[in-house]
Amino acid sequence: MSVRSIKALFAVLLAIVAAVTISPTAYAANGKYVALGDSYAVAPGTRTYDNPNDPCRRGPLTYPRLWAAQHSSVAFVEASCSGATTTDVINSQIPQLTADTTLVTLQVGGNDVGFVDVLTNCILTIDDRDCINGVEAAKQAAQSVLSPALAQTYGAVRAAAPNARVIVIGYPRLYTIGGSCGIFGLSDAERTAMNSAADTLASVMSSRAAAAGFEFLDARPVFDPHTICSSGSTWVTSLEWDKINESYHPNAAGHRDGYLAALNARTG
C-alpha cells in the first residue's frame, strides 16, 4: 500500500471516529424538551395568556417558554395545564413524551392535596384554627396520597422518556413571616401554616424524586427573599379578590428571575 493510500485510509478512519464521538453530543445539544405540570408551570400570575379562555391558561412569560426561547435549537413541547393533578399528568401529559426526549421539567402535586381549597379556606375563614386545620389535613394527604401518586407518576415519566434528564420543580413558600404586610389580611399564624404546607410538599417531592433518580429544584431558597410581605421585589402574586385565579402564583418576575434563572443554573 502506498503512502498516499495509507494517508487516505487514516483520514477515513478519523472521520468515522469523529462521527461516532461527536454525533451524540450534537444530538444532545439539540434534543427535545417537554414541560409537564400544573398552573405553576403555565401562566396564572403573569396576567399574559395565549388565549384567556383556554382552560390550560398557557402564556409566553412562563419559565418553560422562556427556557425554550433561550434554547431555540431544542424542540419544545408544552404539555403543562392549569389545574392538573398527577392523574391528569399520567393520562394527558406523559403521552406527549417520546423516547427521544432529552429534558423534562415536572411540577405537579399541589392540586392532589387540594391546596387551592386550603388557600381559599384560609382567605375566607375568620378563625385561624380553621385555616390551620385545613393546612394540616393537606399535609397529611401529601404523605398518604400524594407520595405514592408521585412515585407512580415519576415511574411513568421514566418509562416514556428513558433517556431524559428529569428535573422536578418545587413550590415556593408564600410569605415572609413578620414582614412588611402588617396585621391586615391573614394572620402570621395562618401564613406560617401555609408556608409549612410548602415545606411538606418539598419534602415529599424531593424524596420521591431522589428515589426515581430525578433532580429536585427546591424553589424555597430561590423565592424566600421575594415572597409576599418581603422587603424586596415580590415574585408571588398576593390575594386579589377580583382575580382569585391569579392569586398565589409566580408572577412574570418569579418565572423569569426565579424559576428560569434556577433552571438555567442547572442546565446552562
Buried (B, 14 or more C-beta within 10 A) or exposed (E): EEEEEEEEEEEEEEEEEEEEEEEEEEEEEEBBBBBBBBBBBBBBBBBEBBEEEBEBBBBEBBBBBBBBEEBEEBBBBBBBBBBBBBBBBBEBBBEBBEEEBBBBBBBBBBBBBBBBEBBBBBBEBEEBEBBBBBBBBBBEBBEEBBBEBBBEBBBBBBEBBEEBBBBBBBBBBBBBEEBEBEEEBBBBEBBBBBBBBBEBBBBBBBBBBEEBEBBBBBBBEBBBEBBBBBEEEBBBBBBEEEEEBBBBBBBBBBBBBBBBEBBBEEBE
